[in-house]
Each structure stands twice: as C-alpha cells, then as structure tokens.
Amino acid sequence: MNEKTYKLIRNTAVGNLVIGIVTLLSGIAIGILLIVSGARLFKNKSGLMI
C-alpha cells in the first residue's frame, strides 16, 4: 500500500474509535440521568395527581 492509503485508513480508524467512545459515554450519562429522574418521580409519587 502506498502512504496516502495507509494514512487514510489510520485516520478513519481513529475517527471511528473517537465516535464510539463519545457514543458510549453519552449513553452512560443519559442512562444515569434517566435513573435519577425516575427515582425522583418514584420518591414523590404520593404528590402526583394522575
């Protein structure tokens, strides 16, 4: 392979790795926020009028 192809493949791999890590971290953060907000609703369920 020539040098340009190697650099393109390397940059693509690094970009995919970064996107994967960001997706994983945002998923964990959103999950934690959902658990916390659900716990607040469960804690205050007596005050809810449905």
mmCIF entry with sequence, helices, sheets and N, C-alpha, C, O atoms, coordinates in Angstrom:
data_MODEL
# 
_entry.id   MODEL 
# 
_entity.id                         1 
_entity.type                       polymer 
_entity.pdbx_number_of_molecules   1 
# 
_entity_poly.entity_id                      1 
_entity_poly.type                           'polypeptide(L)' 
_entity_poly.nstd_linkage                   no 
_entity_poly.nstd_monomer                   no 
_entity_poly.pdbx_seq_one_letter_code       MNEKTYKLIRNTAVGNLVIGIVTLLSGIAIGILLIVSGARLFKNKSGLMI 
_entity_poly.pdbx_seq_one_letter_code_can   MNEKTYKLIRNTAVGNLVIGIVTLLSGIAIGILLIVSGARLFKNKSGLMI 
_entity_poly.pdbx_strand_id                 A 
# 
loop_
_entity_poly_seq.entity_id 
_entity_poly_seq.num 
_entity_poly_seq.mon_id 
_entity_poly_seq.hetero 
1 1  MET n 
1 2  ASN n 
1 3  GLU n 
1 4  LYS n 
1 5  THR n 
1 6  TYR n 
1 7  LYS n 
1 8  LEU n 
1 9  ILE n 
1 10 ARG n 
1 11 ASN n 
1 12 THR n 
1 13 ALA n 
1 14 VAL n 
1 15 GLY n 
1 16 ASN n 
1 17 LEU n 
1 18 VAL n 
1 19 ILE n 
1 20 GLY n 
1 21 ILE n 
1 22 VAL n 
1 23 THR n 
1 24 LEU n 
1 25 LEU n 
1 26 SER n 
1 27 GLY n 
1 28 ILE n 
1 29 ALA n 
1 30 ILE n 
1 31 GLY n 
1 32 ILE n 
1 33 LEU n 
1 34 LEU n 
1 35 ILE n 
1 36 VAL n 
1 37 SER n 
1 38 GLY n 
1 39 ALA n 
1 40 ARG n 
1 41 LEU n 
1 42 PHE n 
1 43 LYS n 
1 44 ASN n 
1 45 LYS n 
1 46 SER n 
1 47 GLY n 
1 48 LEU n 
1 49 MET n 
1 50 ILE n 
# 
_struct_asym.id          A 
_struct_asym.entity_id   1 
# 
loop_
_struct_conf.conf_type_id 
_struct_conf.id 
_struct_conf.pdbx_PDB_helix_id 
_struct_conf.beg_label_comp_id 
_struct_conf.beg_label_asym_id 
_struct_conf.beg_label_seq_id 
_struct_conf.pdbx_beg_PDB_ins_code 
_struct_conf.end_label_comp_id 
_struct_conf.end_label_asym_id 
_struct_conf.end_label_seq_id 
_struct_conf.pdbx_end_PDB_ins_code 
_struct_conf.beg_auth_comp_id 
_struct_conf.beg_auth_asym_id 
_struct_conf.beg_auth_seq_id 
_struct_conf.end_auth_comp_id 
_struct_conf.end_auth_asym_id 
_struct_conf.end_auth_seq_id 
_struct_conf.pdbx_PDB_helix_class 
_struct_conf.details 
_struct_conf.pdbx_PDB_helix_length 
HELX_P HELX_P1 AA1 GLU A 3  ? LYS A 43 ? GLU A 3  LYS A 43 1 ? 41 
HELX_P HELX_P2 AA2 LYS A 45 ? GLY A 47 ? LYS A 45 GLY A 47 5 ? 3  
# 
_struct_conf_type.id          HELX_P 
_struct_conf_type.criteria    ? 
_struct_conf_type.reference   ? 
# 
loop_
_atom_site.group_PDB 
_atom_site.id 
_atom_site.type_symbol 
_atom_site.label_atom_id 
_atom_site.label_alt_id 
_atom_site.label_comp_id 
_atom_site.label_asym_id 
_atom_site.label_entity_id 
_atom_site.label_seq_id 
_atom_site.pdbx_PDB_ins_code 
_atom_site.Cartn_x 
_atom_site.Cartn_y 
_atom_site.Cartn_z 
_atom_site.occupancy 
_atom_site.B_iso_or_equiv 
_atom_site.pdbx_formal_charge 
_atom_site.auth_seq_id 
_atom_site.auth_comp_id 
_atom_site.auth_asym_id 
_atom_site.auth_atom_id 
_atom_site.pdbx_PDB_model_num 
ATOM 1   N N  . MET A 1 1  ? 0.838   -1.188 0.000  1.00 0.00 ? 1  MET A N  1 
ATOM 2   C CA . MET A 1 1  ? 0.000   0.000  0.000  1.00 0.00 ? 1  MET A CA 1 
ATOM 3   C C  . MET A 1 1  ? 0.876   1.242  0.000  1.00 0.00 ? 1  MET A C  1 
ATOM 4   O O  . MET A 1 1  ? 1.975   1.262  0.553  1.00 0.00 ? 1  MET A O  1 
ATOM 5   N N  . ASN A 1 2  ? 0.361   2.245  -0.622 1.00 0.00 ? 2  ASN A N  1 
ATOM 6   C CA . ASN A 1 2  ? 1.138   3.477  -0.596 1.00 0.00 ? 2  ASN A CA 1 
ATOM 7   C C  . ASN A 1 2  ? 0.811   4.280  0.658  1.00 0.00 ? 2  ASN A C  1 
ATOM 8   O O  . ASN A 1 2  ? -0.095  3.934  1.416  1.00 0.00 ? 2  ASN A O  1 
ATOM 9   N N  . GLU A 1 3  ? 1.546   5.331  0.855  1.00 0.00 ? 3  GLU A N  1 
ATOM 10  C CA . GLU A 1 3  ? 1.473   6.107  2.099  1.00 0.00 ? 3  GLU A CA 1 
ATOM 11  C C  . GLU A 1 3  ? 0.116   6.806  2.260  1.00 0.00 ? 3  GLU A C  1 
ATOM 12  O O  . GLU A 1 3  ? -0.408  6.872  3.372  1.00 0.00 ? 3  GLU A O  1 
ATOM 13  N N  . LYS A 1 4  ? -0.453  7.322  1.180  1.00 0.00 ? 4  LYS A N  1 
ATOM 14  C CA . LYS A 1 4  ? -1.736  8.025  1.283  1.00 0.00 ? 4  LYS A CA 1 
ATOM 15  C C  . LYS A 1 4  ? -2.848  7.088  1.736  1.00 0.00 ? 4  LYS A C  1 
ATOM 16  O O  . LYS A 1 4  ? -3.686  7.473  2.551  1.00 0.00 ? 4  LYS A O  1 
ATOM 17  N N  . THR A 1 5  ? -2.866  5.884  1.228  1.00 0.00 ? 5  THR A N  1 
ATOM 18  C CA . THR A 1 5  ? -3.889  4.912  1.610  1.00 0.00 ? 5  THR A CA 1 
ATOM 19  C C  . THR A 1 5  ? -3.745  4.529  3.071  1.00 0.00 ? 5  THR A C  1 
ATOM 20  O O  . THR A 1 5  ? -4.741  4.407  3.784  1.00 0.00 ? 5  THR A O  1 
ATOM 21  N N  . TYR A 1 6  ? -2.508  4.338  3.523  1.00 0.00 ? 6  TYR A N  1 
ATOM 22  C CA . TYR A 1 6  ? -2.259  3.986  4.923  1.00 0.00 ? 6  TYR A CA 1 
ATOM 23  C C  . TYR A 1 6  ? -2.738  5.099  5.842  1.00 0.00 ? 6  TYR A C  1 
ATOM 24  O O  . TYR A 1 6  ? -3.373  4.821  6.860  1.00 0.00 ? 6  TYR A O  1 
ATOM 25  N N  . LYS A 1 7  ? -2.449  6.349  5.507  1.00 0.00 ? 7  LYS A N  1 
ATOM 26  C CA . LYS A 1 7  ? -2.872  7.473  6.334  1.00 0.00 ? 7  LYS A CA 1 
ATOM 27  C C  . LYS A 1 7  ? -4.396  7.595  6.361  1.00 0.00 ? 7  LYS A C  1 
ATOM 28  O O  . LYS A 1 7  ? -4.975  7.900  7.404  1.00 0.00 ? 7  LYS A O  1 
ATOM 29  N N  . LEU A 1 8  ? -5.047  7.358  5.222  1.00 0.00 ? 8  LEU A N  1 
ATOM 30  C CA . LEU A 1 8  ? -6.499  7.429  5.160  1.00 0.00 ? 8  LEU A CA 1 
ATOM 31  C C  . LEU A 1 8  ? -7.137  6.359  6.043  1.00 0.00 ? 8  LEU A C  1 
ATOM 32  O O  . LEU A 1 8  ? -8.084  6.637  6.778  1.00 0.00 ? 8  LEU A O  1 
ATOM 33  N N  . ILE A 1 9  ? -6.617  5.145  5.967  1.00 0.00 ? 9  ILE A N  1 
ATOM 34  C CA . ILE A 1 9  ? -7.152  4.053  6.790  1.00 0.00 ? 9  ILE A CA 1 
ATOM 35  C C  . ILE A 1 9  ? -6.918  4.336  8.269  1.00 0.00 ? 9  ILE A C  1 
ATOM 36  O O  . ILE A 1 9  ? -7.802  4.089  9.090  1.00 0.00 ? 9  ILE A O  1 
ATOM 37  N N  . ARG A 1 10 ? -5.757  4.845  8.618  1.00 0.00 ? 10 ARG A N  1 
ATOM 38  C CA . ARG A 1 10 ? -5.441  5.154  10.019 1.00 0.00 ? 10 ARG A CA 1 
ATOM 39  C C  . ARG A 1 10 ? -6.349  6.256  10.552 1.00 0.00 ? 10 ARG A C  1 
ATOM 40  O O  . ARG A 1 10 ? -6.866  6.151  11.664 1.00 0.00 ? 10 ARG A O  1 
ATOM 41  N N  . ASN A 1 11 ? -6.547  7.322  9.758  1.00 0.00 ? 11 ASN A N  1 
ATOM 42  C CA . ASN A 1 11 ? -7.400  8.425  10.201 1.00 0.00 ? 11 ASN A CA 1 
ATOM 43  C C  . ASN A 1 11 ? -8.855  7.983  10.341 1.00 0.00 ? 11 ASN A C  1 
ATOM 44  O O  . ASN A 1 11 ? -9.551  8.427  11.255 1.00 0.00 ? 11 ASN A O  1 
ATOM 45  N N  . THR A 1 12 ? -9.309  7.132  9.464  1.00 0.00 ? 12 THR A N  1 
ATOM 46  C CA . THR A 1 12 ? -10.667 6.610  9.558  1.00 0.00 ? 12 THR A CA 1 
ATOM 47  C C  . THR A 1 12 ? -10.834 5.762  10.816 1.00 0.00 ? 12 THR A C  1 
ATOM 48  O O  . THR A 1 12 ? -11.853 5.860  11.500 1.00 0.00 ? 12 THR A O  1 
ATOM 49  N N  . ALA A 1 13 ? -9.863  4.951  11.115 1.00 0.00 ? 13 ALA A N  1 
ATOM 50  C CA . ALA A 1 13 ? -9.925  4.107  12.309 1.00 0.00 ? 13 ALA A CA 1 
ATOM 51  C C  . ALA A 1 13 ? -9.933  4.952  13.580 1.00 0.00 ? 13 ALA A C  1 
ATOM 52  O O  . ALA A 1 13 ? -10.690 4.670  14.509 1.00 0.00 ? 13 ALA A O  1 
ATOM 53  N N  . VAL A 1 14 ? -9.112  5.965  13.624 1.00 0.00 ? 14 VAL A N  1 
ATOM 54  C CA . VAL A 1 14 ? -9.068  6.844  14.799 1.00 0.00 ? 14 VAL A CA 1 
ATOM 55  C C  . VAL A 1 14 ? -10.392 7.583  14.950 1.00 0.00 ? 14 VAL A C  1 
ATOM 56  O O  . VAL A 1 14 ? -10.906 7.711  16.061 1.00 0.00 ? 14 VAL A O  1 
ATOM 57  N N  . GLY A 1 15 ? -10.946 8.067  13.847 1.00 0.00 ? 15 GLY A N  1 
ATOM 58  C CA . GLY A 1 15 ? -12.236 8.756  13.899 1.00 0.00 ? 15 GLY A CA 1 
ATOM 59  C C  . GLY A 1 15 ? -13.344 7.853  14.391 1.00 0.00 ? 15 GLY A C  1 
ATOM 60  O O  . GLY A 1 15 ? -14.170 8.266  15.205 1.00 0.00 ? 15 GLY A O  1 
ATOM 61  N N  . ASN A 1 16 ? -13.370 6.617  13.904 1.00 0.00 ? 16 ASN A N  1 
ATOM 62  C CA . ASN A 1 16 ? -14.386 5.670  14.359 1.00 0.00 ? 16 ASN A CA 1 
ATOM 63  C C  . ASN A 1 16 ? -14.237 5.345  15.833 1.00 0.00 ? 16 ASN A C  1 
ATOM 64  O O  . ASN A 1 16 ? -15.235 5.193  16.537 1.00 0.00 ? 16 ASN A O  1 
ATOM 65  N N  . LEU A 1 17 ? -13.026 5.239  16.301 1.00 0.00 ? 17 LEU A N  1 
ATOM 66  C CA . LEU A 1 17 ? -12.778 4.975  17.716 1.00 0.00 ? 17 LEU A CA 1 
ATOM 67  C C  . LEU A 1 17 ? -13.268 6.133  18.583 1.00 0.00 ? 17 LEU A C  1 
ATOM 68  O O  . LEU A 1 17 ? -13.894 5.912  19.620 1.00 0.00 ? 17 LEU A O  1 
ATOM 69  N N  . VAL A 1 18 ? -12.989 7.350  18.167 1.00 0.00 ? 18 VAL A N  1 
ATOM 70  C CA . VAL A 1 18 ? -13.432 8.524  18.918 1.00 0.00 ? 18 VAL A CA 1 
ATOM 71  C C  . VAL A 1 18 ? -14.956 8.598  18.942 1.00 0.00 ? 18 VAL A C  1 
ATOM 72  O O  . VAL A 1 18 ? -15.544 8.862  19.991 1.00 0.00 ? 18 VAL A O  1 
ATOM 73  N N  . ILE A 1 19 ? -15.594 8.371  17.813 1.00 0.00 ? 19 ILE A N  1 
ATOM 74  C CA . ILE A 1 19 ? -17.058 8.399  17.758 1.00 0.00 ? 19 ILE A CA 1 
ATOM 75  C C  . ILE A 1 19 ? -17.649 7.316  18.660 1.00 0.00 ? 19 ILE A C  1 
ATOM 76  O O  . ILE A 1 19 ? -18.652 7.554  19.334 1.00 0.00 ? 19 ILE A O  1 
ATOM 77  N N  . GLY A 1 20 ? -17.048 6.149  18.680 1.00 0.00 ? 20 GLY A N  1 
ATOM 78  C CA . GLY A 1 20 ? -17.522 5.078  19.547 1.00 0.00 ? 20 GLY A CA 1 
ATOM 79  C C  . GLY A 1 20 ? -17.417 5.417  21.020 1.00 0.00 ? 20 GLY A C  1 
ATOM 80  O O  . GLY A 1 20 ? -18.335 5.143  21.793 1.00 0.00 ? 20 GLY A O  1 
ATOM 81  N N  . ILE A 1 21 ? -16.303 6.011  21.409 1.00 0.00 ? 21 ILE A N  1 
ATOM 82  C CA . ILE A 1 21 ? -16.109 6.389  22.812 1.00 0.00 ? 21 ILE A CA 1 
ATOM 83  C C  . ILE A 1 21 ? -17.096 7.472  23.217 1.00 0.00 ? 21 ILE A C  1 
ATOM 84  O O  . ILE A 1 21 ? -17.681 7.401  24.298 1.00 0.00 ? 21 ILE A O  1 
ATOM 85  N N  . VAL A 1 22 ? -17.290 8.470  22.370 1.00 0.00 ? 22 VAL A N  1 
ATOM 86  C CA . VAL A 1 22 ? -18.240 9.547  22.678 1.00 0.00 ? 22 VAL A CA 1 
ATOM 87  C C  . VAL A 1 22 ? -19.657 8.994  22.792 1.00 0.00 ? 22 VAL A C  1 
ATOM 88  O O  . VAL A 1 22 ? -20.406 9.388  23.686 1.00 0.00 ? 22 VAL A O  1 
ATOM 89  N N  . THR A 1 23 ? -20.027 8.094  21.903 1.00 0.00 ? 23 THR A N  1 
ATOM 90  C CA . THR A 1 23 ? -21.359 7.476  21.951 1.00 0.00 ? 23 THR A CA 1 
ATOM 91  C C  . THR A 1 23 ? -21.545 6.683  23.232 1.00 0.00 ? 23 THR A C  1 
ATOM 92  O O  . THR A 1 23 ? -22.601 6.755  23.860 1.00 0.00 ? 23 THR A O  1 
ATOM 93  N N  . LEU A 1 24 ? -20.535 5.932  23.623 1.00 0.00 ? 24 LEU A N  1 
ATOM 94  C CA . LEU A 1 24 ? -20.605 5.138  24.847 1.00 0.00 ? 24 LEU A CA 1 
ATOM 95  C C  . LEU A 1 24 ? -20.754 6.031  26.067 1.00 0.00 ? 24 LEU A C  1 
ATOM 96  O O  . LEU A 1 24 ? -21.595 5.764  26.925 1.00 0.00 ? 24 LEU A O  1 
ATOM 97  N N  . LEU A 1 25 ? -19.960 7.078  26.158 1.00 0.00 ? 25 LEU A N  1 
ATOM 98  C CA . LEU A 1 25 ? -20.026 7.967  27.316 1.00 0.00 ? 25 LEU A CA 1 
ATOM 99  C C  . LEU A 1 25 ? -21.349 8.722  27.377 1.00 0.00 ? 25 LEU A C  1 
ATOM 100 O O  . LEU A 1 25 ? -21.912 8.894  28.458 1.00 0.00 ? 25 LEU A O  1 
ATOM 101 N N  . SER A 1 26 ? -21.848 9.171  26.239 1.00 0.00 ? 26 SER A N  1 
ATOM 102 C CA . SER A 1 26 ? -23.131 9.875  26.264 1.00 0.00 ? 26 SER A CA 1 
ATOM 103 C C  . SER A 1 26 ? -24.265 8.927  26.627 1.00 0.00 ? 26 SER A C  1 
ATOM 104 O O  . SER A 1 26 ? -25.208 9.332  27.307 1.00 0.00 ? 26 SER A O  1 
ATOM 105 N N  . GLY A 1 27 ? -24.195 7.677  26.191 1.00 0.00 ? 27 GLY A N  1 
ATOM 106 C CA . GLY A 1 27 ? -25.210 6.698  26.573 1.00 0.00 ? 27 GLY A CA 1 
ATOM 107 C C  . GLY A 1 27 ? -25.222 6.434  28.063 1.00 0.00 ? 27 GLY A C  1 
ATOM 108 O O  . GLY A 1 27 ? -26.286 6.323  28.672 1.00 0.00 ? 27 GLY A O  1 
ATOM 109 N N  . ILE A 1 28 ? -24.052 6.335  28.648 1.00 0.00 ? 28 ILE A N  1 
ATOM 110 C CA . ILE A 1 28 ? -23.959 6.119  30.097 1.00 0.00 ? 28 ILE A CA 1 
ATOM 111 C C  . ILE A 1 28 ? -24.511 7.330  30.844 1.00 0.00 ? 28 ILE A C  1 
ATOM 112 O O  . ILE A 1 28 ? -25.245 7.173  31.820 1.00 0.00 ? 28 ILE A O  1 
ATOM 113 N N  . ALA A 1 29 ? -24.166 8.534  30.395 1.00 0.00 ? 29 ALA A N  1 
ATOM 114 C CA . ALA A 1 29 ? -24.641 9.751  31.060 1.00 0.00 ? 29 ALA A CA 1 
ATOM 115 C C  . ALA A 1 29 ? -26.155 9.869  30.966 1.00 0.00 ? 29 ALA A C  1 
ATOM 116 O O  . ALA A 1 29 ? -26.809 10.209 31.952 1.00 0.00 ? 29 ALA A O  1 
ATOM 117 N N  . ILE A 1 30 ? -26.716 9.596  29.804 1.00 0.00 ? 30 ILE A N  1 
ATOM 118 C CA . ILE A 1 30 ? -28.168 9.678  29.637 1.00 0.00 ? 30 ILE A CA 1 
ATOM 119 C C  . ILE A 1 30 ? -28.860 8.620  30.498 1.00 0.00 ? 30 ILE A C  1 
ATOM 120 O O  . ILE A 1 30 ? -29.909 8.892  31.083 1.00 0.00 ? 30 ILE A O  1 
ATOM 121 N N  . GLY A 1 31 ? -28.293 7.431  30.580 1.00 0.00 ? 31 GLY A N  1 
ATOM 122 C CA . GLY A 1 31 ? -28.861 6.385  31.418 1.00 0.00 ? 31 GLY A CA 1 
ATOM 123 C C  . GLY A 1 31 ? -28.890 6.779  32.881 1.00 0.00 ? 31 GLY A C  1 
ATOM 124 O O  . GLY A 1 31 ? -29.882 6.547  33.572 1.00 0.00 ? 31 GLY A O  1 
ATOM 125 N N  . ILE A 1 32 ? -27.818 7.368  33.350 1.00 0.00 ? 32 ILE A N  1 
ATOM 126 C CA . ILE A 1 32 ? -27.765 7.820  34.749 1.00 0.00 ? 32 ILE A CA 1 
ATOM 127 C C  . ILE A 1 32 ? -28.806 8.894  35.002 1.00 0.00 ? 32 ILE A C  1 
ATOM 128 O O  . ILE A 1 32 ? -29.486 8.872  36.029 1.00 0.00 ? 32 ILE A O  1 
ATOM 129 N N  . LEU A 1 33 ? -28.939 9.842  34.066 1.00 0.00 ? 33 LEU A N  1 
ATOM 130 C CA . LEU A 1 33 ? -29.948 10.893 34.236 1.00 0.00 ? 33 LEU A CA 1 
ATOM 131 C C  . LEU A 1 33 ? -31.356 10.321 34.260 1.00 0.00 ? 33 LEU A C  1 
ATOM 132 O O  . LEU A 1 33 ? -32.196 10.785 35.031 1.00 0.00 ? 33 LEU A O  1 
ATOM 133 N N  . LEU A 1 34 ? -31.627 9.326  33.432 1.00 0.00 ? 34 LEU A N  1 
ATOM 134 C CA . LEU A 1 34 ? -32.949 8.707  33.431 1.00 0.00 ? 34 LEU A CA 1 
ATOM 135 C C  . LEU A 1 34 ? -33.227 7.972  34.733 1.00 0.00 ? 34 LEU A C  1 
ATOM 136 O O  . LEU A 1 34 ? -34.347 8.028  35.240 1.00 0.00 ? 34 LEU A O  1 
ATOM 137 N N  . ILE A 1 35 ? -32.247 7.294  35.275 1.00 0.00 ? 35 ILE A N  1 
ATOM 138 C CA . ILE A 1 35 ? -32.420 6.592  36.550 1.00 0.00 ? 35 ILE A CA 1 
ATOM 139 C C  . ILE A 1 35 ? -32.679 7.578  37.677 1.00 0.00 ? 35 ILE A C  1 
ATOM 140 O O  . ILE A 1 35 ? -33.542 7.348  38.523 1.00 0.00 ? 35 ILE A O  1 
ATOM 141 N N  . VAL A 1 36 ? -31.933 8.676  37.690 1.00 0.00 ? 36 VAL A N  1 
ATOM 142 C CA . VAL A 1 36 ? -32.108 9.683  38.740 1.00 0.00 ? 36 VAL A CA 1 
ATOM 143 C C  . VAL A 1 36 ? -33.486 10.328 38.651 1.00 0.00 ? 36 VAL A C  1 
ATOM 144 O O  . VAL A 1 36 ? -34.158 10.496 39.669 1.00 0.00 ? 36 VAL A O  1 
ATOM 145 N N  . SER A 1 37 ? -33.914 10.693 37.437 1.00 0.00 ? 37 SER A N  1 
ATOM 146 C CA . SER A 1 37 ? -35.229 11.327 37.314 1.00 0.00 ? 37 SER A CA 1 
ATOM 147 C C  . SER A 1 37 ? -36.353 10.337 37.642 1.00 0.00 ? 37 SER A C  1 
ATOM 148 O O  . SER A 1 37 ? -37.371 10.733 38.209 1.00 0.00 ? 37 SER A O  1 
ATOM 149 N N  . GLY A 1 38 ? -36.184 9.070  37.297 1.00 0.00 ? 38 GLY A N  1 
ATOM 150 C CA . GLY A 1 38 ? -37.175 8.064  37.667 1.00 0.00 ? 38 GLY A CA 1 
ATOM 151 C C  . GLY A 1 38 ? -37.244 7.862  39.170 1.00 0.00 ? 38 GLY A C  1 
ATOM 152 O O  . GLY A 1 38 ? -38.324 7.670  39.728 1.00 0.00 ? 38 GLY A O  1 
ATOM 153 N N  . ALA A 1 39 ? -36.094 7.905  39.823 1.00 0.00 ? 39 ALA A N  1 
ATOM 154 C CA . ALA A 1 39 ? -36.078 7.761  41.275 1.00 0.00 ? 39 ALA A CA 1 
ATOM 155 C C  . ALA A 1 39 ? -36.767 8.934  41.946 1.00 0.00 ? 39 ALA A C  1 
ATOM 156 O O  . ALA A 1 39 ? -37.453 8.760  42.954 1.00 0.00 ? 39 ALA A O  1 
ATOM 157 N N  . ARG A 1 40 ? -36.589 10.140 41.391 1.00 0.00 ? 40 ARG A N  1 
ATOM 158 C CA . ARG A 1 40 ? -37.283 11.307 41.957 1.00 0.00 ? 40 ARG A CA 1 
ATOM 159 C C  . ARG A 1 40 ? -38.788 11.173 41.804 1.00 0.00 ? 40 ARG A C  1 
ATOM 160 O O  . ARG A 1 40 ? -39.543 11.483 42.726 1.00 0.00 ? 40 ARG A O  1 
ATOM 161 N N  . LEU A 1 41 ? -39.224 10.708 40.634 1.00 0.00 ? 41 LEU A N  1 
ATOM 162 C CA . LEU A 1 41 ? -40.663 10.511 40.440 1.00 0.00 ? 41 LEU A CA 1 
ATOM 163 C C  . LEU A 1 41 ? -41.198 9.444  41.390 1.00 0.00 ? 41 LEU A C  1 
ATOM 164 O O  . LEU A 1 41 ? -42.277 9.611  41.959 1.00 0.00 ? 41 LEU A O  1 
ATOM 165 N N  . PHE A 1 42 ? -40.472 8.371  41.566 1.00 0.00 ? 42 PHE A N  1 
ATOM 166 C CA . PHE A 1 42 ? -40.906 7.301  42.456 1.00 0.00 ? 42 PHE A CA 1 
ATOM 167 C C  . PHE A 1 42 ? -40.962 7.784  43.899 1.00 0.00 ? 42 PHE A C  1 
ATOM 168 O O  . PHE A 1 42 ? -41.860 7.406  44.651 1.00 0.00 ? 42 PHE A O  1 
ATOM 169 N N  . LYS A 1 43 ? -40.002 8.618  44.284 1.00 0.00 ? 43 LYS A N  1 
ATOM 170 C CA . LYS A 1 43 ? -39.955 9.145  45.640 1.00 0.00 ? 43 LYS A CA 1 
ATOM 171 C C  . LYS A 1 43 ? -41.140 10.062 45.921 1.00 0.00 ? 43 LYS A C  1 
ATOM 172 O O  . LYS A 1 43 ? -41.687 10.053 47.024 1.00 0.00 ? 43 LYS A O  1 
ATOM 173 N N  . ASN A 1 44 ? -41.537 10.854 44.926 1.00 0.00 ? 44 ASN A N  1 
ATOM 174 C CA . ASN A 1 44 ? -42.622 11.810 45.112 1.00 0.00 ? 44 ASN A CA 1 
ATOM 175 C C  . ASN A 1 44 ? -43.927 11.346 44.489 1.00 0.00 ? 44 ASN A C  1 
ATOM 176 O O  . ASN A 1 44 ? -44.752 12.176 44.109 1.00 0.00 ? 44 ASN A O  1 
ATOM 177 N N  . LYS A 1 45 ? -44.134 10.049 44.376 1.00 0.00 ? 45 LYS A N  1 
ATOM 178 C CA . LYS A 1 45 ? -45.338 9.566  43.698 1.00 0.00 ? 45 LYS A CA 1 
ATOM 179 C C  . LYS A 1 45 ? -46.613 9.881  44.466 1.00 0.00 ? 45 LYS A C  1 
ATOM 180 O O  . LYS A 1 45 ? -47.687 9.938  43.866 1.00 0.00 ? 45 LYS A O  1 
ATOM 181 N N  . SER A 1 46 ? -46.525 10.086 45.767 1.00 0.00 ? 46 SER A N  1 
ATOM 182 C CA . SER A 1 46 ? -47.719 10.417 46.525 1.00 0.00 ? 46 SER A CA 1 
ATOM 183 C C  . SER A 1 46 ? -48.216 11.831 46.204 1.00 0.00 ? 46 SER A C  1 
ATOM 184 O O  . SER A 1 46 ? -49.399 12.124 46.382 1.00 0.00 ? 46 SER A O  1 
ATOM 185 N N  . GLY A 1 47 ? -47.336 12.695 45.740 1.00 0.00 ? 47 GLY A N  1 
ATOM 186 C CA . GLY A 1 47 ? -47.722 14.058 45.409 1.00 0.00 ? 47 GLY A CA 1 
ATOM 187 C C  . GLY A 1 47 ? -48.231 14.208 43.986 1.00 0.00 ? 47 GLY A C  1 
ATOM 188 O O  . GLY A 1 47 ? -48.703 15.285 43.621 1.00 0.00 ? 47 GLY A O  1 
ATOM 189 N N  . LEU A 1 48 ? -48.151 13.168 43.175 1.00 0.00 ? 48 LEU A N  1 
ATOM 190 C CA . LEU A 1 48 ? -48.606 13.235 41.804 1.00 0.00 ? 48 LEU A CA 1 
ATOM 191 C C  . LEU A 1 48 ? -50.095 12.977 41.714 1.00 0.00 ? 48 LEU A C  1 
ATOM 192 O O  . LEU A 1 48 ? -50.607 12.081 42.385 1.00 0.00 ? 48 LEU A O  1 
ATOM 193 N N  . MET A 1 49 ? -50.794 13.738 40.906 1.00 0.00 ? 49 MET A N  1 
ATOM 194 C CA . MET A 1 49 ? -52.219 13.534 40.707 1.00 0.00 ? 49 MET A CA 1 
ATOM 195 C C  . MET A 1 49 ? -52.423 13.015 39.299 1.00 0.00 ? 49 MET A C  1 
ATOM 196 O O  . MET A 1 49 ? -52.266 13.765 38.335 1.00 0.00 ? 49 MET A O  1 
ATOM 197 N N  . ILE A 1 50 ? -52.768 11.749 39.164 1.00 0.00 ? 50 ILE A N  1 
ATOM 198 C CA . ILE A 1 50 ? -52.993 11.146 37.851 1.00 0.00 ? 50 ILE A CA 1 
ATOM 199 C C  . ILE A 1 50 ? -54.413 10.630 37.792 1.00 0.00 ? 50 ILE A C  1 
ATOM 200 O O  . ILE A 1 50 ? -54.828 10.079 36.773 1.00 0.00 ? 50 ILE A O  1 
# 
